[in-house]
Amino acid sequence: MKILVTGYNGQLGYDVVQEGLKQGLTMVGIDREDLDLTINTDVETFVREMHPDAIIHCAAYTAVDKSEEDRESCWNVNVSGTEYLAAIAKEIDAKFIYISTDYVYDGEGQTPFVETDTPNPQGYYGVTKYEGEKKVRELIEKHFIIRTSWVFGMNGQNFIKTMLKLAETRNELNVVGDQIGSPTYTYDLAVLLIDMIQSEKYGLYHASNEGFCSWSDLATESFKQAGKEIKVNAINTEEYPTPAVRPKNSRMSKQKLLDNGFKQLPPWQDAVKRYVAELQLEVKS
């Protein structure tokens, strides 16, 4: 099976390619230097010539705050780029996985969102990711849409890396404690995506590590696993204003994975433990 993966230089794209290779699949990872997803003719030519059996579309404009100002770039990547890829995937009869986000929901309430809940994005990034979802649904039957959240991996920057960096010079940190969701280790998500793409259980799924926590909980667990004595003060969202609205409730039910015979991802604490150990190994080497 030949699989094209966009966003190869990002956290998830990199791990998806590595997992596919591990399973003996033919993986082609590309990034913006290899193909500009916002130019339709380039996308069509590249994908036609490569003729993959499946496309896992991890590339995205993910600068949540910047997207509020740079709306054109955000739309071009997240909506137009997705449209072009999905259309050519349909033409060559390739399966298609689109990575979406918890930001498509409004973040209200305290119960986990299920896949049938109506999206109501509050920021422009969420708007474009939901519009991307709609393009995929319109254009190609053989699709998987995966809403994930709070991603962290080895290849790129993320919240845990930022916290551990700050811990080098600080012994006390203020971290938002009233936004609740599920962290997602890209290594674990990659295993699921490679499993999915080899199936025909198409549709919309939520996928993240099991369990819920706040950002302050995640910081505390990260410091614990790294053996760092840092005092974490949980603050309210209002005390840390950002240009884009962050959802306070990012809880998502992953029951649909089980219902369709997929394995749930491990608990988030287990993921953080493995990730921090991996980071420390990288530092030593």
Secondary structure, 3 states (H helix, E strand, C coil): CEEEEECCCCHHHHHHHHHHHHCCCEEEEECCCCCCCCCHHHHHHHHHHHCCCEEEECCCCCCCCHHHCCHHHHHHHHHHHHHHHHHHHHHCCCEEEEEEEHHHCCCCCCCCECCCCCCCCCCHHHHHHHHHHHHHHHHCCCEEEEEECCEECCCCCCHHHHHHHHCCCCCEEEEECCCEECCEEHHHHHHHHHHHHCCCCCEEEECCEECCEEHHHHHHHHHHHHCCCCEEEEECHHHCCCCCCCCCECCECCHHHHHCCCCCEEEHHHHHHHHHHHHHHHHHC
